[in-house]
Amino acid sequence: MEALLKTWKTSRNIYLDYFEKYDLEQLNKVPTGFNNNLIWNIGHIIVAQQSLIYRLSSLPMNISSELFDAYKPGTKPVSPTSQPEADELKTLLISLVDQTESDLSTGVFQRFTGRQTATGFLLSTLADSLEFNNYHEGIHLGYMLSLRKFV
């Protein structure tokens, strides 16, 4: 578990770097040939983690339903992300890792409802979901590495 959390924290710090290296206009730009942008990928990994860990554990997610609806799987940017929303995403990148780590250590997670992901992974346990989350975030980081060349 320690290695998994270390990987996740490292990944989230890489995502956090995008807020330092790119301005809001660049974060919002959807390059030709792409259907999303840098900031959408950041929002998406945040809401996906909440769904994979909290929702599948029958716990309330630590994000608003509006945020979830804007970045859930199957969505794409419909309007530019505002500065206040970008600031919220920036904060959530790290605060939700800390919250999840705290909840893991205090035993908040008691139930888990398994499911199969769209990519074919069977998530039977919370540990499966935590590992899949890191895999999922790695995929989106790869998308962002491609996107950044065009903003």
Buried (B, 14 or more C-beta within 10 A) or exposed (E): EEEEBEBBBEBBEBBBEBBEEBEBEBBBBBBEEBEBBBBBBBBBBBBBBBBBBBBBBEBEBBBEEEBBEBBBEEBEBEEBBEEEBBEBBBEBBBEBBEBBBEBBEEEEBEEBEEBEBEEEBEBEEBEBBBBBBBEBBEEBBEBBEEBBEEB
